[in-house]
Amino acid sequence: MNSSSVKIVLAQLNYVVGDIEGNCKKILDAYKQAKDEPVLLICSELAITGYYPQDLVSKESVLNRQDEALKLLADETNGNSAGIVVGYLARNRKPTGKRLFNALALLSNGEQVFEYHKRLLPTYNIFDEARHFSPGTNQGVFKWNGQRLGFLICEDAWADSDSLKYAQDPVVDLKHHPFDLVISINASPNNLGKMQQRIEVIKKVVDATKAPVVYLNQVGGNDELVFDGASFVMNTDEEVVYQLKSFEEDVAEIDVEEVEQTTVPNYMTDGEIILKQTVLGIRDYVRKCGFSKVVIGSSGGIDSAVTLAICAEALGGENVVAITMPSKYSSEGSVGDSVTLCKNLGVDLLNAPIAEEFELAVKRFELMSGEKPSGLTQENIQARIRGRILMEYSNHFGALVISTGNKSEMSVGYATLYGDMNGGINPLGDLYKMEVYALAKHLNETAGKELIPNVIIEKAPSAELSEDQVDSDSLPEYPLLDAILKLYIEGDLLDSSQAKQCHEVIAKFAATEQDIQRIHGMVDRAEFKRRQAPPIIRVQKRSFGMGRWLPVAAKY
């Protein structure tokens, strides 16, 4: 940019979907910090409504409130030097197509001076934007305060990515124009490996336009999706010269021409990403849904231990309640380890033994049916008693139940409907079992102490629903199970090294094709359970729920 270039303010904010007035206030607060300077405040995709509003966009009242908010933002720029770039829902005035565009507005001098419509609408994995929007046709080219600006909205930059091929490429169209700056506004949910992908995509934008690029992302958890922020500026040498914080709100004013390379791309380790992503996802889900406390069943096992630690980190130990519910099959350590864990976390632990109630349920079943319940039925009875106790506590005290199942168990149906699957949200549902163990160790390393007792990490995993039960009675060893599941569920999204690692584990355990097909069948048959499971915090490239749609009544 030339010597008279305008400064920009990057507003990486955490929005609540549908809270138009609250979101607008956040934007105004960021704007008021610098409205007397010739700056351009840049906000993220669909910032006014929050991303993704889903079928809320069909409500006329939502659109009217958003229009009022957009006018309020425009009015704020009247008489000020600063402008605002913001994502919003634009009405389609044409007689054909969907009634809305996913749009960007540039507000300046009290009015909307430019409008751009997103041209590439993702309809894969977690996205279904073509359900609500028509694709745009105009080019993102505009001159403001003497500066030649280019505009993209999220997917517009991904036409030539390695995994996607579109018939048109908005970046190629920008290639024919000279720019001082290209601005890409985004609502890009995070998953493992996503930051590296973004960097490579924006490098192609820089290469095509020969201009620096501002990549502005939102931050925060909205249902299953977690947005990590990590907004950045890339110069014409394809170097990231500035980056905002990851997994936090951040507002920064910079001059793209003068900024020095103060940072490099923040490539966190997988352990760091998983911890920050699950913590932010839980914190925002609980608070945005209007809760302040959560309740979790504490079995003394690795899954409930990690879930408790995540929730204590996200909400504070004083806002987390654990309930241990031992049966006659529970080991002495299951209660003792829970006591130690909760003491370490500053979490209240309640004790609700279920042995007496379990025996009564078995007798009642026999009186009703004339038969003693099978071993599997007895296991599920225990899980459902525990699930009911958690729900009763939730009903009375208003604490949200947090589910504790991991991706390995949810994949093969190793979970009980209306029992341990109870809950409003699941923070571990996109983490394979060995990743849960790795997260436990990372939590301890981060804390600098034995937050999760090593005895919990080292004990053989068990549901403790029958005598001397361990998970390996019903399932392969977890390293093998995880490798088979990764290849089956998201094999097409793994890079070559990840796929190779999975195949090496399978070979190490000498798993046969019959072994592999048995696991595949378990995954397929458990789809009906996952359909009834609570939402999960997405971490992987393909998660259950929004990211993987399969029929229940089907053969495949």
Secondary structure by P-SEA (a helix, b strand, c coil): ccccbbbbbbbbccccccaaaaaaaaaaaaaaacccccbbbbbccccccccccccccccaaaaaaaaaaaaaaaaaaccccbbbbbbbccccccccccccccbbbbbccccccccccccccccccccccccccccccccccccccccbbbbbccccccccccccccccccccccccccccbbbbbbbcccccaaaaaaaaaaaaaaaaacbbbbbbbccccccccccccccccccccccccccccccbbbbbbbcccccccccccccccaaaaaaaaaaaaaaaaaaaacccbbbbbbcccaaaaaaaaaaaaacccccbbbbbbbccccccaaaaaaaaaaaaacbbbbbbbcaaaaaaaaaaaaaaccccccaaaaaaaaaaaaaaaaaaaaaacbbbbbbbbcaaaaaaccccccccccccccccccccaaaaaaaaaaaaaaaccccccccccccccccccccccccccccccaaaaaaaaaaaaccccccaaaaaaaaaaaaaacccaaaaaaaaaaaaaaaaaaaacccccccccccccccbbbbccccc
